[in-house]
């Protein structure tokens, strides 16, 4: 068992030890002349142990947040909950960077584990494993928590060796000091790496990360396509969530954890059928985990009931096979509350009120996803406001549009040819148009109609009015948004008459946000 996995056991065992000591406080019956001495000694041990629990839990929480584990809500989630997720553990292992640092972390947690197991052996009323195992996992299995408390069944006299107990708790304090030094050192090393990263290195790293994402996106398309059951429905659908992956050019030597977020459903996706629809997290792995079951019938997986509030979790190996990994992952969507989906075009017609921050985040999600998925089967045609969609969710008497999770729809079997490299010029132009539409909350056609302009198909007939629109909106945009929009529209037109002169879609435009 790795130190990261053992850290989760430590966090689970600490409440058991504290609860057992508190049980002694209620049930002790020492000689009267020593009653006050034992009471103060026991309360001192309890106070010290609770302090060590606080330090360890917060140290692990700091490490998980620094590693980017579950960034959406890591700050409000308990460290034990995050450590239960394989993705969080993988991100932490990546953040710790190298074998020596991981070995040091494992040693700190092992010291914690040894002291806790010794403490558990000194507590007579904790149930022990009949097979004689004294490890934390076995003791936890024998003493399950019920309603956030432990039921020990009987009380004993307080006769433990308090000096030995205090020595073990002192060892926990030493482990916490080592963990704090580890946090400071790793943070310092990572900060130095980020500071010293040159522009050339950053560009190479970004290009390499994009190549990996595109490679796995192609593999994901093939894996999902092969997993559908032809006898179920003539058409199956994947609604792929657009993810900016803001931190994907990682400074770590290890490969970052890569996951794809999707909503899979049997049918064409126009109507969400709850019984055949699952939010799905697909994580790229080198190889399947022990006991992971191969997925050959995706429709059967979607029909299985999931734990309330959790998504279907799958692993995709490098050879393109899918496996049911059984790791719990909190769901973002609830199919029961999803009424329908609508396109960005429909959203713009409704003229919703979005804050500048919401507009910028939506633009980054779209622009980053175009960079990641261009030249993969997920792209197909040049993206427009008709292809980007949002879920409309109901709650009580109101409805809300989920601006934070835009997605594209891909139906299977998929006969759309892969987008060619020579489509970059048109892709950048339409991306620029989408950026303008998101900021103005108005379609290109609506703006042109208001200004007495007729839009015609083709690159130049659309480029000229797009730049005219940008010039009129630039003063109301944030500086970064205006600069980015101009860069996207102007970049392919600089030397567009020279064959092969269009810059590669390497993600530099997205970084300018």
N, C-alpha and C positions, 0 to 999 in steps of 0.2 A: 504494500500500500504506500502510495506517495505521501509526502508531507502535506500536500494540498488537500488530499482526501482525508488524511488524519486530522487536519485542522477542523474539518467539519465535525468529526467525532468528538474532538475536544470541546467544541462549542456546545455539543449536545449533552456531554457528560457533566460539565460544570454545574448546571442546575440540579442534577441528581445529587451531587456531592453536597451542595449547599442545602438542599432540601433535607438530606439525611442528617446533617449537623443540626438543623433547626428541629428535626424530630427528636434528637437527643435532648435539646433544651426543654421540650415539653414532657419528655418521659423519664428524665434522669431521677435517680433516688440515692444519691451518695450519702455518706455519713454527715450528720448535721453540722459538725464542726468545720467541714470542708465545703459546705454548700455555697457560701459566697465566693470562695476561691474558684470553684469549678464554674460558677455562673460567669464570672468576669473572664476567666480563661477561654471558655467556649465562645462568648460573645466577641472576644478579640480575634479568635480563629475565624469566626464567621465574617467579621469585618474585613480581615486581610484577604480571605478567599474571594469575597465579592469584589474587592478592588482588583484582584488579579483577573477575574472574569471580565471586568469592564475594560481593563487595559488590553487584554488579548482580543476581545471582540472588536474593539475600535481599531486596533492595529490591522487586523484582517480586513476590516471595512475600508480603511485607508488604502491598503494594497489593491483591493478589488476595484475601487473607484479609479485609482491611478492607472490600473490596467485596462480601464474602459469596459469593465464587465457590466453588461446590461445598462448602457449609459442612460437610457430613457428615464429609469427610476431607481438607479443604484443608490442615490443619496437617501431615499426614503425606504429602502429595503434592508432587512436584517442580513448580516453577513452569513448566517447559517442558511438562510433561504437561497442566497446567491451561490454559495458553495455547493448546493444540491444540484445546480445546473451545470452540465458538462461544459457548455460554452464559456461560462464564467471561469471554471477551473482551467480551461485551455488558455484563455486570455491571460490569466495570472501566470501560468507557466511561461508564456511568451514574454510577458513583462519582466520576469526575473532574469531573462536574457541568456544565461549560460549555465553549464553543468555545475560549476563551482558555487554559484549563487544558489542554485536549486539545492545543492548538497547542504549548504549552510542552513537554508530554510528548513530542509528536512530534519537536520540535527536539532534545531530549536524546537520544532514541533514534537520530535521524538523525546526530548527532555521533558516537555510538558506532559506527554502521554505517560512516560515512566512514573513521574511524580503523582499523576492522577490515579493511575492504577494502584500505586502503593497506598494512596489515601483511601481508595475504595476497599482495599483489603482490611483496613483498620476499622471500618464501619460495619459492625456486626449485624445490623438489621437490614442491610441491603441483600437482596436475594442473589445467591451465587449460582453459576452455571453447574448443573449436575455432572457434566463431563469434565469439570475441573479447569475449564478455560478461565483465565483471569483478564483477558483483554477487554478493552472498552466496548467493542461491538457486542461481545457475548453478555456483558453486564447490562448494557442498554436493552438488549433483547429480553432479559429476565425482569427488568424494571421499567416497563413502558409508562410514559406519562399519560395521565387521564385528566382532561380538562385543565391542562397547564399545571398539574400537580402530580405528586407521586404518592402511591398508597403502599406503605411498608408493612401493614398488617398487624404489627405488634411493636411494643416499646421496650427498650433495654436500659439498664443502668449505664451511667456515663463513666466508663472505666478505661477509655482509650488512653494511649500514651501521648499526652499532649505535646511533649517536647519533640517527639518524632513527627507528629502532625505539623508542628510549626516549621520543622526543617524542610519537609516536603513543600509546604506553601512558600518557604523562602526560595526553593528551587524554581518555583513558578515565577517568582519575582525576577530572578536572574534571567530566565528565558524571555520574559517580557522586555528586559533591557536589551538583550541581544536582538530581539525582533525590531525594536525601535531603531537600533543602529543600522540594521539591514534596510529598513524603509528609507532612512536618510541617505544611505550610501547609494542605493539603487536609483533613487530620485535624482541625486547629484550626477550620477553617470549618464542617465537618460537625458537630463537637461543639457549636459555638455555635448552629447551626441547631436541633439537637435540644434544647438547653437553653432556647432562646427560644420554642419551639413552645407556644402556649397550648392549653388544653383545648378551646376552641372550634375552633381551627385543626386540632387533632388529630382531633376528631370529624368535621369536614368532609373531612379527608384520608382518614380511614378509610372514610367513606361513599362517597367517590369511588372508592377502591380496590376496595371490595366491588362497586360497580356495574360496574366494568370486569371483575372476575373473573366475575360472574354473566353479563354480556354474552358473554364469550368461552366460558364453560361451555355456554351455549345454542348458540353457533356450533359448538362441538366436537361436541355431540350430533348436530346435523344433518350435519356433515361425515363423522362416522364412519358414521352411518346410510346416507348416500348412497354410501359407498365399498365396502360389502359386495357381493359377487357373489351374486345370487339363485340362480344355478345350483349354487353350492357346497354349502351346507347350508341347511335351512329356518330355522335359528336361528343367530345369531352373538352373541358375548358380549364385553362390555368390563368388566373388573374395575378400577374406578377407585380408585387409592390415595388415601386421605384424608390431606391435607397441611395442617398447621396454618398454613403460610405466616406464621411468627411475625414476619417483617420486612416484610410486604407494605405497611403504611402508610409507604412510604419518604419521607424528607425531600427527595429529589432532585426537581428540576424535570422531569427526564426520566421517561418511563414505565418502571417496573421490568420486568425480563424475566419473563414469565409462561409457565410450562410446566405441562403436565398429565402425570402419571405413571400409566400404565395397563398392564395385561396383556391383550392382545387374543387371542382364540381363535375358531376356527371350531367351531360346536356350542354346546350350552347351558352349557358350563363346568363341568358336574358332574364330568367326567373331563378331566384335562389331557393333551391329545395333543401331544407335544413337536414333531412335524412341522408342526403347524398352530397354534402358540402362540408369541407373541413379547412380551417386555417392550418397551414402547414409550414414548418420550419425545416429546411433541408440544408444540412451542414456538410461541407466537404471534408472527408477524412482520407488518411492514407490507406486504412484498412478497416473493416468492420470490427466492432467491439465483440467481446466474448458473449455469446448467447444472442446476438442480434439476428433477427429473422429476415431472410431475403424477401423483398417485395416484388411479386410477380403479377399481382392483381390489385391495382390501385383502387378500383371501384369497391373491392371488399374492404380495404382499409378505411375508405371514406364512410362506409356504412356502419363501422364499429363505433360504439359509443365511447366518447372520450371523457376523462375526468372533468367535472365542471370547472370552467375557467381555464382550461389548458388546451394547447394546440397539438396537432399531430406532429411528432418529431421523427424525421428520417435522416439517415446518413447517406451520402453519395460518395462511393469510393472512386479512386482515380480511374478505374476501368469502366466507370459509368453505371455500376450496379447500385440499386437502392436497397437500404436495409431499415427495418423498424428498430430503432435503438432503445425505446422504452424510457428515455430520459424525459422528465417533466419539464415543460416550458410554458410559462404563462401566456395565455392567448390575448391578443389585442382586440380582435373582433368577436362578436357574439352573433352567429348566423340568425338567431331568433329575432334580433333587433334590426337586421339589415333589410330594408324594404326594397331597394332597387339601386342601380347605379346610374350615373349620368355623366356625360362627356364634359370636358373643359369648355367646349363650345356652348353647351346648354347652361353651364354655370355662368359663363360670361354674359349670356343673354339676360339672366336673372339679376345681374349687376349686384353681387353680394358685397358687403363691406368687410374687407380684409385689412389688417394693420400692415404697415411697411415690413415688419418682421415676418409676418405670415406670407406675404408676397415674395419676399426674398428667399425664404426657406423653400417654398414651392418651386421657385425658379431654379434653385440649386439642385433640388431633387430631380427635376426634369433634365437640366443640362448635364448633371453628372451621369445620369442613367443613359443618356444618348451617347456620351463618351464611352461608357462601359459596354454597352450592348450593340453599338454600331458594328457591322460585319458579322453579327451572330444571327441565328434564326429568329431570335426574339424581336429583331428590328424590322425585317421585312421591307416595308415601305418607309419613305421619309415621314417622320412624325409631324402631325398637325394637331390642332385643338380637337379634332374628331376622334383621335386615338387615345388620348389621356383621359382617364375616367376616375370617378370618386364614388364611394359608397354614401348612400343616404341612410342614416340610422334613425330609428324612432325611439322615443323614451317618454312614456306617459302620453301627454297630449301634444308634444312638440316633436319636431324632426330636426336633425342636424346633419350637415354635410361634413364628411371627414376630410378636411383639407390637408391634414398631416400625412395621409397615406394614399397618395395618388397611385394608380396602377394602369397597366396595359392588359389587354385581353388577347390570349392566343388560344385558338381552337385546334384540336387534334382530331383526325389526321391533318397535318399542316403541309400544304402544297405551295406555300409562298416561297419563292426563291430567296436565297440569302442576299442581303443588301451588298452591293459592290462598292469597292473603294472609290470609284469615280463619282459616287453620289455625295461626296463630302461637301461640295459647294452648295448643292441644294439643301443638304441637311443643316448647314450653318445658317443659311438664309431663313429657313423655316424655324430654326431655334430662335433666331433673333426676333422673328415675328411673334413667337410664343412668349418671349420675354416681355415684349411690348404689350401684348394682350393681357398678360398677368398683372403688369403694373397698372395699366389703364382700366382693367376690368371691362374690356370691350373687345369685340372681335375686329379683326383687320377689315373685314367687309363693312361692318357698321361704321368704323371710323372713315373709311374711304367714301361711303355714301353720304355721310354728314358734310364732307369736304368737297363733294361734287367730283370725285375721282372714280374712274372706272378701272377695276383690277383685271388684268389679263394674265393668262398662264405664261410661264417662262421665267427664267432667272432674272434678267434685266427688267422686264415689265413689273416685277414684284419688288425688286431691290430698290428702285428709285423712290416709290412711295413709302417704303418701309423706313428708309433713311429720313425722308421728310417727316414722317410721324415721330421718329426718334428726336429730331431737332425740336419739335414742338413740345415733347414731353420731358426733355432732359432736365430742365430747370426744376421740375417737380419730383425728380427721382433722387435717390441717395447717390452720392458721388460714385460709389463702387458699382451700383446697379447701372448707372448711365455709362460708365467706362466699359463695363462688361458687355452691355448691349451693343455699343459701338464697335468693340473688338470683334464680336461674333459676326456682325453684318459686314464689317470692312475687311476682315482677314482674308477671305477667299477672293476678293475682287482686286487685290493689289496687283497680282501678275496673272490674272485669270486667263489671258490669251496665250500664255506660255505653257505648252504641254508639260505635265508633271510638276508644275510649280506650286500647286495648291498645298498648303502645309498639312502634315499628317494630323489626324484627330487624336492628339496625345494628351489632352486634358488640361493644357495650359490655360485655355479660356476659362475653364471652371475655377482654376486656382485664383484668378483675378477677382473673384467675388470676395 
